[in-house]
Amino acid sequence: MEKISLVIPAFNEEKNLAVLLPQIPNFIDETIVVDSLSQDKTAEVSRFHGVKVIFAKRGKGIALRQGMEQAIGEIIVTMDGDCSQSLQDLSRFIEAIRSGCDIVIGSRFLEGGGSEEITLFRRFGIILFKSMINFFWKTSFTDVNYGYRAFRKEILPFLELTADGFDLDVELVIHAAKKKIKILEIPCFEKKRAYGSAKLGAIKDGWLLFLRILRELFCSVEHNRV
């Protein structure tokens, strides 16, 4: 049976991880918390609950790339460490991968999904980004920047991920579209984070995602000219 690694990027999430980590199901073979230079007891809480801790520079993309690289599982699942994503969805992600999918991503906008966290401004940004990606790369995504995802580890080198921040989420779906790697979306419901405030800045990180899409578009145009 294929091994499963769960990778959780975290920055100052000690309270949330104290709730989340004891609930991780037994069919997960390895849990990795990637601590992005937290100023609280994120690492100590994670070790207390028996999970692997690695350290990375600040940036969600850096944390995810480093965690996925060090994961031992043939199947890798990434999720946030704020208790907003349901562990009950893990089995659906893994089942889809074992059924033959290379990449599975959660969607808050498919029937059966939803969110308690998305503000009107963030919703506008999500719609804008998915519309741009769908238009330029002829895809039909409903949600391109939700961090609950699963992959076959063997597919990750082909994606050539380089993003350091939240823009890794859109970089991944764009690179998959460019390389004709099929992605399956499944509905997920996003709850309010249990403790603390969101790390994503709607304006700053929204601009980062917008620039990533333009950069990828420019690279596509240059490649087609060659």
Beta strands, then each sheet from edge to edge (+ up, - down):
strand 1: 4-10
strand 2: 30-35
strand 3: 52-55
strand 4: 75-78
strand 5: 103-107
strand 6: 114-115
strand 7: 149-152
strand 8: 183-187
strand 9: 189-190
sheet 1: 3+ 2+ 1+ 4+ 7- 5+ 8+
sheet 2: 6+ 9+
end
